[in-house]
Amino acid sequence: MNDHPLFQHPAHEQSAFTAASLLAAVKVERALPSVRVPDVCVLEFDGDLTDRLRRSGVAVDHETWACFHTQMSRMEIDGMPVGIVARTIGGPYAVLIAEQLVASGARVVLALTSAGRISESLPIPSLVVVDEAIRDEGTSLHYVPPSPTIRGDDALAHLIADELASLALPVVRGLVWTTDAPYRETRERIAAHASRGALAVEMQAASLFGFAAARGARVGVVAHVTNAIDNEAFEKGPADEDERILFAMCRAAYRSLDSARTTR
């Protein structure tokens, strides 16, 4: 199987097509100025939270976002600007947008994703601050050489877990299983990954960690565990808890940027 196309990507080679070139084309077509996006930007998997923030007027259009595929919303958290892109579902799409965010000036990219329980010890609902992901997807293979798992940004994960600790939901750090095919989560694979210590299954952490490793980008992922194979009803927790999760993640990201400034 080593001759399979997914294993033939020389990670060291430069891409012929770049996010910067696409952004430049969008700016010309739409006559947009070159304005940086906020230092901290969030990929929101479901979109319900972004919709609610926009309806309430907390989030508004970031009109200079130069992207064909998405709309960016902008808000402030403790006076700090944050960009949000909704419905970034799956590793390929999340990385597509993450590339454009970093090329547009984002310094930290956060992902708030939906997840299913793998470990029976994990409560529903709960939060997993992802620090490692099983690479059962294809996107990361275009960025870094094959390996069973890939680690994230431990320092950022630590700050995110610290900020989330005061919320109502249980918070753990650990390993998740990233898959491209949610309707192929077989009981055998669930059991196998649970035996390896996977806490939950989701669709983008490994892809984003691969992108981050290749690009030198800072990425943090929180998986909101809302269901399980033996409990198909979805349970998110207290009303508006997802908003508090978002705010905590963004505070952690800005703490990480402040820490980087003071250590220079």
C-alpha positions as CSV (number, residue, x, y, z in Angstrom):
1,M,0.0,0.0,0.0
2,N,3.0,2.4,0.1
3,D,2.3,3.2,-3.5
4,H,-1.1,4.6,-2.6
5,P,-1.4,8.3,-3.6
6,L,-1.9,9.4,0.0
7,F,1.5,8.1,0.9
8,Q,3.3,9.8,-2.0
9,H,3.2,13.4,-0.8
10,P,6.7,14.9,-0.3
11,A,6.0,17.1,2.7
12,H,9.1,19.2,2.2
13,E,8.1,20.5,-1.3
14,Q,6.3,23.9,-1.7
15,S,2.8,23.9,-3.0
16,A,2.1,25.3,-6.5
17,F,-1.2,26.7,-5.3
18,T,-1.3,28.8,-2.2
19,A,-3.8,30.4,0.1
20,A,-2.0,33.8,-0.4
21,S,-2.6,33.6,-4.2
22,L,-6.2,32.8,-3.7
23,L,-6.7,35.6,-1.3
24,A,-5.0,38.0,-3.7
25,A,-7.4,37.0,-6.4
26,V,-10.4,37.5,-4.2
27,K,-9.2,40.9,-3.1
28,V,-8.9,42.0,-6.8
29,E,-12.3,40.6,-7.8
30,R,-14.1,42.1,-4.8
31,A,-12.0,45.3,-4.6
32,L,-11.2,44.5,-1.0
33,P,-8.4,46.3,1.0
34,S,-5.6,44.3,2.6
35,V,-6.8,44.2,6.2
36,R,-5.6,41.6,8.6
37,V,-8.0,39.3,10.3
38,P,-8.0,39.3,14.2
39,D,-5.0,37.7,15.9
40,V,-7.3,35.0,17.2
41,C,-9.8,33.2,14.9
42,V,-12.2,30.4,15.6
43,L,-13.4,27.6,13.4
44,E,-16.9,26.7,14.7
45,F,-18.1,23.3,13.5
46,D,-21.8,23.5,14.0
47,G,-22.6,27.1,13.2
48,D,-25.5,27.4,15.8
49,L,-23.3,29.4,18.1
50,T,-22.2,31.9,15.4
51,D,-25.8,32.2,14.2
52,R,-27.0,33.1,17.8
53,L,-24.2,35.6,18.3
54,R,-25.1,37.3,15.0
55,R,-28.8,37.4,15.8
56,S,-28.0,39.0,19.2
57,G,-25.7,41.6,17.6
58,V,-22.7,40.4,19.5
59,A,-21.0,39.3,16.3
60,V,-21.1,41.2,13.0
61,D,-19.7,40.8,9.5
62,H,-16.0,41.1,9.0
63,E,-16.5,42.7,5.6
64,T,-12.9,42.5,4.4
65,W,-12.5,38.7,4.8
66,A,-11.2,37.7,1.4
67,C,-12.6,34.2,1.0
68,F,-14.8,32.7,-1.7
69,H,-16.1,29.9,0.5
70,T,-17.1,31.4,3.9
71,Q,-18.3,34.4,5.8
72,M,-16.4,35.7,8.8
73,S,-18.0,37.2,11.8
74,R,-16.2,39.5,14.2
75,M,-16.8,40.2,17.9
76,E,-14.9,41.3,20.9
77,I,-14.1,39.2,24.0
78,D,-12.9,41.3,27.0
79,G,-12.1,44.0,24.5
80,M,-10.0,41.7,22.3
81,P,-11.0,41.1,18.7
82,V,-12.0,37.6,17.6
83,G,-12.9,36.3,14.1
84,I,-15.3,33.3,13.7
85,V,-15.9,31.2,10.7
86,A,-18.9,28.9,11.0
87,R,-19.7,25.4,9.7
88,T,-16.1,24.4,9.0
89,I,-17.0,20.7,8.9
90,G,-14.3,18.1,8.4
91,G,-10.5,18.1,8.2
92,P,-10.1,19.2,4.6
93,Y,-12.4,22.2,4.9
94,A,-11.1,23.2,8.3
95,V,-7.5,23.2,7.0
96,L,-8.6,25.0,3.8
97,I,-9.9,27.9,5.9
98,A,-7.1,27.7,8.5
99,E,-4.6,28.2,5.6
100,Q,-6.4,31.3,4.6
101,L,-6.7,32.6,8.2
102,V,-3.0,32.3,8.8
103,A,-2.2,33.9,5.4
104,S,-4.5,36.7,6.4
105,G,-2.6,37.4,9.6
106,A,-4.2,35.1,12.3
107,R,-1.7,34.2,14.9
108,V,-3.8,31.5,16.7
109,V,-6.5,29.3,15.1
110,L,-8.9,27.7,17.4
111,A,-11.4,24.9,16.5
112,L,-14.5,24.2,18.5
113,T,-15.7,20.9,17.1
114,S,-18.5,18.4,17.8
115,A,-17.5,14.9,19.0
116,G,-18.8,11.5,19.9
117,R,-17.8,9.6,23.0
118,I,-15.3,6.7,22.7
119,S,-14.2,6.2,26.3
120,E,-17.0,5.0,28.5
121,S,-15.5,6.9,31.4
122,L,-16.2,10.2,29.6
123,P,-19.4,12.0,30.7
124,I,-22.0,13.3,28.2
125,P,-21.8,16.2,27.7
126,S,-18.1,17.0,28.4
127,L,-15.1,18.8,26.8
128,V,-11.9,17.3,25.5
129,V,-9.0,19.6,25.1
130,V,-7.2,17.7,22.3
131,D,-3.4,17.3,22.7
132,E,-3.0,14.3,20.4
133,A,-5.0,12.8,17.5
134,I,-5.1,9.5,15.7
135,R,-4.6,10.2,12.0
136,D,-7.5,8.2,10.4
137,E,-7.9,10.9,7.7
138,G,-6.1,12.1,4.6
139,T,-5.4,15.8,4.9
140,S,-2.5,15.6,7.4
141,L,-0.7,13.2,5.1
142,H,-0.3,16.1,2.6
143,Y,1.5,18.1,5.3
144,V,3.6,15.8,7.4
145,P,4.9,12.3,6.9
146,P,2.7,9.3,8.0
147,S,2.6,8.4,11.7
148,P,-0.1,6.8,13.8
149,T,-0.8,9.9,15.8
150,I,0.1,13.6,15.8
151,R,0.5,15.9,18.8
152,G,-0.9,19.4,19.1
153,D,0.4,22.5,20.9
154,D,0.8,21.4,24.5
155,A,1.3,24.9,25.9
156,L,-1.8,26.2,24.2
157,A,-3.8,23.1,25.3
158,H,-2.7,23.7,28.9
159,L,-4.0,27.3,28.8
160,I,-7.3,26.3,27.2
161,A,-7.9,23.6,29.8
162,D,-7.1,26.1,32.5
163,E,-9.6,28.6,31.2
164,L,-12.3,25.9,30.7
165,A,-11.9,24.6,34.2
166,S,-14.4,27.1,35.7
167,L,-17.2,26.0,33.4
168,A,-20.1,23.7,34.2
169,L,-19.0,20.8,31.9
170,P,-16.3,18.3,32.8
171,V,-13.0,19.0,31.1
172,V,-10.2,16.5,30.2
173,R,-7.1,16.6,28.0
174,G,-6.1,13.8,25.8
175,L,-6.2,11.7,22.7
176,V,-9.0,11.7,20.1
177,W,-9.7,9.7,16.9
178,T,-9.9,11.9,13.8
179,T,-11.9,10.3,10.9
180,D,-13.0,11.5,7.5
181,A,-16.0,9.1,7.5
182,P,-18.3,9.5,10.4
183,Y,-20.8,7.0,9.1
184,R,-18.0,4.3,9.0
185,E,-17.4,4.4,12.8
186,T,-17.7,0.7,13.2
187,R,-18.0,-0.9,16.7
188,E,-14.7,-2.8,16.0
189,R,-12.9,0.5,15.3
190,I,-14.5,2.2,18.3
191,A,-13.3,-0.6,20.6
192,A,-9.9,-0.6,19.0
193,H,-9.3,3.1,19.5
194,A,-10.8,3.1,23.0
195,S,-8.2,0.4,23.9
196,R,-5.5,2.9,22.7
197,G,-6.8,5.5,25.0
198,A,-8.9,7.6,22.7
199,L,-11.5,9.6,24.5
200,A,-13.7,10.8,21.6
201,V,-14.1,10.7,17.8
202,E,-14.2,13.9,15.7
203,M,-13.4,15.1,12.2
204,Q,-10.6,17.7,12.2
205,A,-8.0,17.6,15.0
206,A,-5.4,15.5,13.2
207,S,-5.8,17.5,10.0
208,L,-5.3,20.8,11.8
209,F,-2.3,19.5,13.8
210,G,-0.7,18.4,10.6
211,F,-1.2,21.8,9.0
212,A,0.1,23.5,12.2
213,A,3.2,21.4,12.2
214,A,4.0,22.1,8.6
215,R,3.2,25.8,8.7
216,G,4.6,26.7,12.1
217,A,1.1,27.8,13.0
218,R,-0.5,27.8,16.5
219,V,-3.7,25.7,16.6
220,G,-5.9,24.6,19.6
221,V,-8.8,22.2,19.4
222,V,-11.7,21.6,21.8
223,A,-14.0,18.7,21.2
224,H,-17.5,19.1,22.6
225,V,-18.6,15.6,23.4
226,T,-22.4,15.5,22.9
227,N,-23.4,11.9,22.1
228,A,-22.2,8.3,22.0
229,I,-22.9,5.2,19.9
230,D,-25.0,3.8,22.7
231,N,-26.8,7.1,23.3
232,E,-27.8,8.7,20.1
233,A,-29.6,11.7,21.7
234,F,-27.4,14.9,21.6
235,E,-26.8,16.7,24.9
236,K,-24.8,19.9,24.9
237,G,-25.2,20.9,28.5
238,P,-26.5,24.1,30.0
239,A,-28.0,26.8,27.7
240,D,-25.4,29.2,26.3
241,E,-22.6,27.0,27.6
242,D,-21.1,26.9,24.1
243,E,-20.7,30.7,24.3
244,R,-18.8,30.4,27.5
245,I,-16.7,27.7,26.0
246,L,-15.8,30.0,23.0
247,F,-15.0,32.9,25.3
248,A,-12.7,30.7,27.5
249,M,-10.9,29.4,24.5
250,C,-10.2,32.9,23.1
251,R,-9.0,34.1,26.5
252,A,-6.5,31.2,26.5
253,A,-5.3,32.1,23.0
254,Y,-4.7,35.7,24.0
255,R,-2.9,34.6,27.2
256,S,-0.6,32.5,24.9
257,L,0.1,35.5,22.8
258,D,0.9,37.6,25.9
259,S,3.2,34.9,27.2
260,A,5.0,34.8,23.8
261,R,5.6,38.6,24.0
262,T,7.0,38.5,27.5
263,T,9.4,35.7,26.8
264,R,11.0,37.4,23.8
